[in-house]
Amino acid sequence: MTSAAALPRREQLLEAAAHLFADRGFHAVGIDDIGAAAGISGPGVYRHFRSKGALLESLCDRAMTRMLEGARGIPAAHVEPHAALEALVDLHVAFAVQERALIGVWVREMPALSDDVRRSLRRRMREYEQPWNEVLSRLRDDLEPAEVAIVTSSTLAMLNGTAFTAPAVEVDRLAQLLRRMALAALLSRRSPARRT
């Protein structure tokens, strides 16, 4: 793992902002806080980002870009739909576990973004969900397309929610638990009626 000091200044600022925004919230963090966490003065941040909002926008864009780029090729790389679904789950679980601060900021701080940026991120989120929906629809013939979309988005929301819980278990165990939970949520069919 690269130390923060070895990263280019822009990357240091993004990492610092991600952790500060995740810990304290976007509105509670000032430019001076971000600069200090990255080892520069607050005004020095403006050499790299035009505003605190631009930092937030870059973080949210980074989160969405990483997820979208990872998901796009998965259906084509896996002929068998169950293998494709597992690869999509593994991708998202790894991101949720390894990039907790980034995903937490992306989920929680979206209202602080401009309307245009929010619309763009929502459009890209729908693009991200598309391969999930395509793969899941091949496995869940019991669901209508709108129901597939609900199952997908709800499962992703569950995984993203782990950014807001204290990591009480070690990372590998957490990833295993999240993977099992996600696959169970995605593939669960209606339970048979109980006999009375």
N, C-alpha and C positions, 0 to 999 in steps of 0.2 A: 504494500500500500504506500502510495506517495505521500510524503509529509506535506503539510500545508505550505511550509516555507519554500518547498521545491516547485510549487505550482506557479504558473504565471499570475501576475497580480489580478487580472480579471477573474481568473478561476478562484483565487483566494477570496475575493470579494463575494463571488457567488456562493461559495461554501459557507462563508461567515454569515451571509444574509439568510441562507437556507436554515441554518441552525438557530439563528436569532429569531427569525420569523416563526419557526416551528415552536420554539420554547416560549416566546413572549407575545407572539401575534404581530402582524404587520404594523398596526397603528401604534403599538407601544415601543417600537424600535426606531431610533433616529439614525441619521446618516453618520453622526459621530460614533455611535455604537458600532456600526458596521465597519467604519474605518479602523477603529481601535482593535476590533477583533481580527482584522486583516493586517494590522501593523502599520497603518498609515493614518494621516489626519482625516477627519471627516470631509473637508473640502477636497481632499485628494481623490475621493470616490468619484467626483464629477469628471475626472479625466477619463474615466472608463464607462460611466453610466450617466445619462442626463438627469436622472432623478431616482429617488427610492422606488417609485412606481415602475421605472424602466428595469430596475433590478428584479422586482417581483415578476414583471412580464417575462424577462429572460429565464427566470427559474421555472415558471409555468410552461413556457415554450419548450424548455429543455426536457421537462418531465414528459410532455406529450410527444415530443419528437422521438425520444428513446423508446417509449412504449409502441408507438406507431411503426417505427422502423423495424422493431423486433417482431411484431405480429404479422406484418404484410406477407412475408415469404413462407410462413408456417404451413398454411393449407396446401400449397404446391409441393412442399418438401415432404409431406406425409400423406401417402395415398389413403391409408386407413384412417377414418375419421376419429376413432378413439385415440390413436397416437397423436393426431393433430391437436385434439382437445387437451391432452396431457401436456403437450409442448406449449400451448398457449397458457395453460395454468402455471406451468413451471416458470415461464417468462414473467408473468405478473407477480407470482409469489416471490421470485428472486428480487424483483424491483421493489416490492413492498417491504421486504426484509432488509435489503441492503441500502435502500435509499429512503429510509423512514422520514427523515426531515424534509426531503424534496417532495415526496408524495403528500405529506401532511400539509405543506404549504400550498401545494397545487389544489388540494381538496378544500381546505379551509379558507384560503385567502382570495379565492376567485372573485367574490363580491367587490374587492378593492380595485379590480381592474376596470378599464374602460369598457363600455358596451361593445365596441368593435372587437376588442381583444377577447372578451368573453364569448361573443358569437363565433369567432374563429376557433377558439378552443373547444367549444361545444361541437362544431362541425367536425373537427379533427377527432374528438372523442367518438362521434358516430362512425367515423372511418375506422377507428380502432376496434370498435365493437363489431363491425361488419364481418371480419373473418371468424370471430367467435360465433356469431349468429349463423353463418353459413355452415360451419362445422357442427354446431349443436343441432341444427335442424335436420341434419343427416342421421343424428343419433336419437332424436326425440320426435318420432312420428306421432306421438300423442299430443303434441303442442302445435297450435296455430303460430304463424310467423310473429304476431304481436306478443304471444306468450313466450316464445323463444327470446325475444328482445328483453322482456321483463326479467326472465331468469338470468340472462347474461348480465344486464346492468345491475341487478340486485346482488349477484355474486361478486362482481367487481367492487361494488360499494362495500360489501363485507370485507373483502381483502384490503381495500384502502383504509378501512376503519382501524386496522391494526396500527396505523401510524399514531393513533391517539391513545394507545394503551401502553402501560409500562411493560417493557420486555422482561417478564418474570421467568422466562425459560431461555436457554441458550439458543443461538441463532439457527443451528441445524435442526434442532427439535421443533422450533417455531415454524420453520419452513415445511417440515413434514406434516405438522398439524394443519397448517393452512392449506396445503395441497390436498390432504384428505377431505377437509371441510368443503373446499371449493368443488372438488369432483363429486362429492355427495350431493351438494346443492344443485349442481348442473345436471346430474344424471338421475336424481331421485324421481321416481314415478309415484303416482297417487297410491297411498297405502290401501290395502284391501279393507273393506268394511269389517268392523269387529262383529264377531258373533256374540249374541247376548244369551 
